[in-house]
Amino acid sequence: MKPIKSKRFVCTEISGGAFDSPQSRVLVDRKTGVNYLWTASGYAGGLTVLVDAEGKPIVTPVPADDEDED
């Protein structure tokens, strides 16, 4: 699946669909590389940083050509 890009975030994974519950996405901040989990179910939803086993944020390297875009 091709990632969905925005100015600040890129969506790297999607699960669930329009009629599936819950829906979730992994978003990567294009400036910092930090990974976030977004989830929604019905009228509820949330966003949280993804962490490794030590509790540190998961960081994905940002390609050099993406760093300069605002």
N, CA and C of each residue as an Amber inpcrd file, in Angstrom:
protein
   210
   0.8450000  -1.1800000   0.0000000   0.0000000   0.0000000   0.0000000
   0.8880000   1.2400000   0.0000000   0.5680000   2.2000000  -0.8620000
   1.3240000   3.4350000  -0.9480000   0.9800000   4.3350000   0.2400000
   1.9990000   4.8700000   0.9410000   1.7210000   5.7420000   2.0790000
   0.9580000   6.9980000   1.6660000   0.0950000   7.4730000   2.5460000
  -0.6480000   8.7100000   2.3290000   0.1900000   9.8250000   2.9420000
   0.5480000  10.8310000   2.1620000   1.4060000  11.9000000   2.6710000
   0.6330000  13.1820000   2.9300000   1.0810000  13.9080000   3.9440000
   0.6060000  15.2520000   4.2150000   1.8590000  16.0900000   4.4250000
   1.6780000  17.3610000   4.7420000   2.8550000  18.1910000   4.9650000
   3.6550000  17.7300000   6.1780000   2.9930000  17.3300000   7.2400000
   3.6840000  16.9980000   8.4790000   3.7780000  15.5020000   8.7340000
   2.7550000  14.7220000   8.3550000   2.7130000  13.3020000   8.6850000
   2.5860000  12.4310000   7.4560000   3.0950000  11.2040000   7.5630000
   2.8840000  10.1960000   6.5420000   2.2390000   9.0040000   7.2360000
   1.2170000   8.4460000   6.6220000   0.5170000   7.2880000   7.1730000
   1.1970000   6.0420000   6.6210000   1.7850000   5.2200000   7.4920000
   2.5440000   4.0590000   7.0310000   1.7670000   2.7580000   7.1360000
   0.7640000   2.6900000   7.9930000  -0.0470000   1.4780000   8.1300000
  -1.4890000   1.8560000   8.4350000  -2.4090000   1.0760000   7.8530000
  -3.8330000   1.2810000   8.0920000  -4.4690000  -0.0730000   8.3530000
  -5.3060000  -0.1640000   9.3800000  -6.0840000  -1.3890000   9.5930000
  -7.5200000  -0.9900000   9.8710000  -8.4210000  -1.8720000   9.4960000
  -9.8410000  -1.5480000   9.6050000 -10.2520000  -0.7460000   8.3910000
 -11.5290000  -0.6000000   8.2080000 -12.0360000   0.1450000   7.0650000
 -13.1920000   1.0110000   7.4890000 -13.9240000   1.4990000   6.5260000
 -15.0310000   2.4040000   6.8130000 -16.0790000   1.7620000   7.7200000
 -16.2780000   0.4530000   7.5870000 -17.3170000  -0.2120000   8.3780000
 -16.7460000  -1.1450000   9.4380000 -15.4060000  -1.2320000   9.5110000
 -14.7620000  -2.0570000  10.5370000 -14.5320000  -1.2100000  11.7840000
 -14.5960000  -1.8380000  12.9190000 -14.3620000  -1.1200000  14.1590000
 -13.4710000  -1.9720000  15.0400000 -12.4170000  -1.4970000  15.6070000
 -11.8910000  -0.1310000  15.4860000 -11.0260000   0.0460000  14.2360000
 -10.7810000   1.2890000  13.8940000  -9.8640000   1.6410000  12.8170000
  -8.5810000   2.1410000  13.4550000  -7.4370000   1.8320000  12.8510000
  -6.1830000   2.3470000  13.3900000  -5.2190000   2.6800000  12.2590000
  -4.3270000   3.6080000  12.5540000  -3.2950000   4.0440000  11.6080000
  -2.0150000   4.3300000  12.3730000  -0.8950000   4.0720000  11.7190000
   0.3930000   4.4740000  12.2580000   0.8230000   5.6940000  11.4480000
   1.0700000   6.7900000  12.1480000   1.4890000   8.0420000  11.5280000
   2.9250000   8.3340000  11.9150000   3.7210000   8.7960000  10.9600000
   5.1060000   9.1710000  11.2310000   5.2490000  10.6680000  10.9930000
   5.7770000  11.3540000  12.0060000   6.0380000  12.7860000  11.9080000
   7.2270000  12.9750000  10.9640000   7.0350000  13.6860000   9.8650000
   8.0840000  13.8420000   8.8620000   9.2170000  14.7400000   9.3310000
   9.0080000  15.5290000  10.3920000  10.0800000  16.3910000  10.9050000
  10.9230000  15.6900000  11.9600000  10.2930000  14.8760000  12.8120000
  11.0170000  14.2440000  13.9200000  11.2120000  12.7510000  13.7460000
  10.3950000  12.1080000  12.9070000  10.4620000  10.6620000  12.7300000
   9.7070000   9.8820000  13.7900000   9.1090000  10.5570000  14.7600000
   8.3850000   9.8830000  15.8400000   7.1190000   9.2210000  15.2840000
   6.8350000   7.9850000  15.7350000   5.6750000   7.2120000  15.2980000
   4.5350000   7.3630000  16.2910000   3.3130000   7.5330000  15.7650000
   2.1170000   7.6670000  16.5800000   1.0890000   6.6340000  16.1470000
   0.2750000   6.1720000  17.0900000  -0.8400000   5.2920000  16.7950000
  -2.1160000   6.0870000  16.9640000  -2.9140000   6.1590000  15.9040000
  -4.2290000   6.7950000  15.9450000  -5.2660000   5.6950000  15.8250000
  -6.2830000   5.7240000  16.6560000  -7.3450000   4.7230000  16.5870000
  -8.6910000   5.3960000  16.8060000  -9.7250000   4.8260000  16.1630000
 -11.0800000   5.3490000  16.3170000 -12.0520000   4.1870000  16.2950000
 -13.0710000   4.2850000  17.1280000 -14.1180000   3.2760000  17.1920000
 -15.4130000   3.9860000  17.5630000 -16.3650000   3.9790000  16.6510000
 -17.6030000   4.7060000  16.9140000 -17.3250000   6.1890000  17.0480000
 -17.7580000   6.7870000  18.1620000 -17.5480000   8.2100000  18.3860000
 -16.3170000   8.4900000  19.2380000 -15.5410000   7.4650000  19.5480000
 -14.3500000   7.6330000  20.3790000 -13.0950000   7.4750000  19.5360000
 -12.0090000   8.0370000  20.0000000 -10.7420000   7.9060000  19.2980000
  -9.6090000   8.3940000  20.1680000  -8.3970000   8.1620000  19.7050000
  -7.2520000   8.6100000  20.4680000  -5.9800000   8.5810000  19.6480000
  -4.9790000   9.2950000  20.1290000  -3.6750000   9.3760000  19.5010000
  -2.6300000   9.2240000  20.5920000  -1.6350000   8.3670000  20.3610000
  -0.5760000   8.1820000  21.3410000   0.7300000   7.8870000  20.6390000
   1.8160000   8.2310000  21.2830000   3.1370000   7.9380000  20.7360000
   3.4150000   6.4390000  20.8970000   4.0370000   5.8280000  19.9050000
   4.4350000   4.4250000  20.0110000   5.7930000   4.3670000  20.6950000
   5.9400000   3.4490000  21.6450000   7.1950000   3.3230000  22.3860000
   7.7440000   1.9120000  22.2700000   9.0660000   1.7920000  22.4830000
   9.6910000   0.4810000  22.4650000   9.6090000  -0.1430000  23.8630000
  10.2620000  -1.2840000  24.0540000  10.1970000  -2.0020000  25.3310000
  10.7700000  -1.1930000  26.4950000  11.6450000  -0.2260000  26.2030000
  12.2370000   0.6110000  27.2540000  11.4420000   1.8890000  27.5000000
  10.3530000   2.0710000  26.7740000   9.5220000   3.2540000  26.9460000
   9.9760000   4.4550000  26.1480000  10.9350000   4.2680000  25.2470000
  11.4150000   5.3670000  24.4080000  10.5890000   5.4210000  23.1250000
  10.3380000   6.6240000  22.5950000   9.5590000   6.7370000  21.3610000
  10.2120000   5.9780000  20.2060000   9.3890000   5.3470000  19.3830000
   9.8880000   4.6910000  18.1790000  10.0800000   5.7780000  17.1310000
  11.2970000   5.8370000  16.5790000  11.6470000   6.8580000  15.6040000
  12.0260000   6.1890000  14.2900000  11.3860000   6.6170000  13.2120000
  11.6860000   6.1360000  11.8720000  12.5550000   7.1850000  11.1920000
  13.6860000   6.7860000  10.6120000  14.5180000   7.7680000   9.9170000
  13.7260000   8.4770000   8.8120000  13.8730000   9.7960000   8.7330000
  13.1800000  10.6070000   7.7370000  14.1180000  10.8160000   6.5660000
  13.6940000  10.4750000   5.3410000  14.5440000  10.6950000   4.1740000
  14.9380000  12.1590000   4.0450000  16.1510000  12.4150000   3.5820000
  16.6820000  13.7870000   3.4960000  15.7960000  14.6960000   2.6630000
  15.2110000  14.1980000   1.5700000  14.3780000  15.0490000   0.7240000
  13.0690000  15.4380000   1.3930000  12.6270000  14.6860000   2.4060000
  11.4000000  15.0010000   3.1220000  11.6340000  16.0050000   4.2570000
  12.8680000  16.1100000   4.7430000  13.1470000  16.9670000   5.8990000
  12.9470000  18.4430000   5.6020000  13.2170000  18.8750000   4.3690000
  13.1790000  20.2950000   4.0440000  11.7920000  20.8070000   3.7000000
  10.8200000  19.9210000   3.4820000   9.4820000  20.3620000   3.1040000
   8.7200000  20.8790000   4.3100000   7.9980000  21.9850000   4.1390000
   7.1920000  22.5530000   5.2340000   5.7440000  22.4370000   4.9530000
